[in-house]
Amino acid sequence: MLSKVAERMYWFSRYIERAENTARMVGVYDNLLFDLPRAINISWFNLVVINSSEDVFNARYTVQDEKNVVKLLLADSTNPNSMASSLQMARENVRTSRDVLPLPLWELINELCMYVAEHIRDGINRTNRHGFLDTVIKACQQINGLLADNMSKDAAWQFIRLGRNLERADMASRILDAGITAQLNTTDIEQDIDPSQIIWGNVLRSCDGAMNYRRTMRVTVEGTKVCDFLLHDKHFPRSISFCAEQIETAVSLLPTCDIGEIEKLKALLAQDNHELDESLSDYLNELQLSFANLHQEFGQCWFALE
């Protein structure tokens, strides 16, 4: 396989996963702010921080309000990490690699991009936001389902697997970090109800993991248990440990290459759980640095120009 084709498969899957996760985050954050007591003021700008897009936001907007944040994350074509930009880049990678992908995939990604272009105002405005986001999420899942059921599990598939699981693990760490930030912001506020269940329940829903959490943990929603589940569960496809195993398996099935960062990531995931404080945020930052190092090693190993 040509390195440029391998790189397109890797980035295509990352872009699709990024678009889906961005849609999930905006929708769940909308619900979170609606459910929390009014005395708790959590800014929409936290979503910009989660995505490490502060510089991009500040270069384009002056007011850190809901409309500007949602526009940056969903619709801004000048933001390379926006949902619309991610889908356009995924489409371009499919267009230039159609000979190694299932034939119906081009039609699916094309229809999704046209839907987003025609209905993006529904995502920015509150009235139809959830319907719009649900349509995008389902379309991304349809694409992943098509690939899983109709694509040969050859090298092209393994690069898709690499990209999807690396992006998914990175986003899971950012969602957990957002939960910790929200938890810390409510610690000193007196409330008749404990907001922690609302916060961590929405963290689970952002990963589509509420039902799996209840089946696996068999306890009520609690911050430390949610973190343990999303960090270490070996069976839930959106947990970081599951994604790490998928990455390791994909690497083992590709042409031999020394990806030393995998062992470092496994060592990080083997560490004991942290309390719900700044130390856990620091730990999650270490994980995100490990994901960035993995990306660099993949590029040096398989995507470098010959």
FENHU-V794344 format. One record per run of one state. SS is the DSSP state (a for helix, b for strand, c for the rest). FROM is the first residue (numbers start at 1). TO is the last residue. If there is no record, write none. Layout:
ss=SS from=FROM to=TO
ss=SS from=FROM to=TO
This chain:
ss=c from=1 to=2
ss=a from=3 to=35
ss=c from=36 to=44
ss=a from=45 to=50
ss=c from=51 to=53
ss=a from=54 to=60
ss=c from=61 to=65
ss=a from=66 to=75
ss=c from=76 to=82
ss=a from=83 to=95
ss=c from=96 to=97
ss=a from=98 to=100
ss=c from=101 to=103
ss=a from=104 to=124
ss=c from=125 to=128
ss=a from=129 to=150
ss=c from=151 to=154
ss=a from=155 to=185
ss=c from=186 to=195
ss=a from=196 to=206
ss=c from=207 to=209
ss=a from=210 to=217
ss=c from=218 to=222
ss=a from=223 to=232
ss=c from=233 to=239
ss=a from=240 to=252
ss=c from=253 to=260
ss=a from=261 to=269
ss=c from=270 to=277
ss=a from=278 to=303
ss=c from=304 to=306
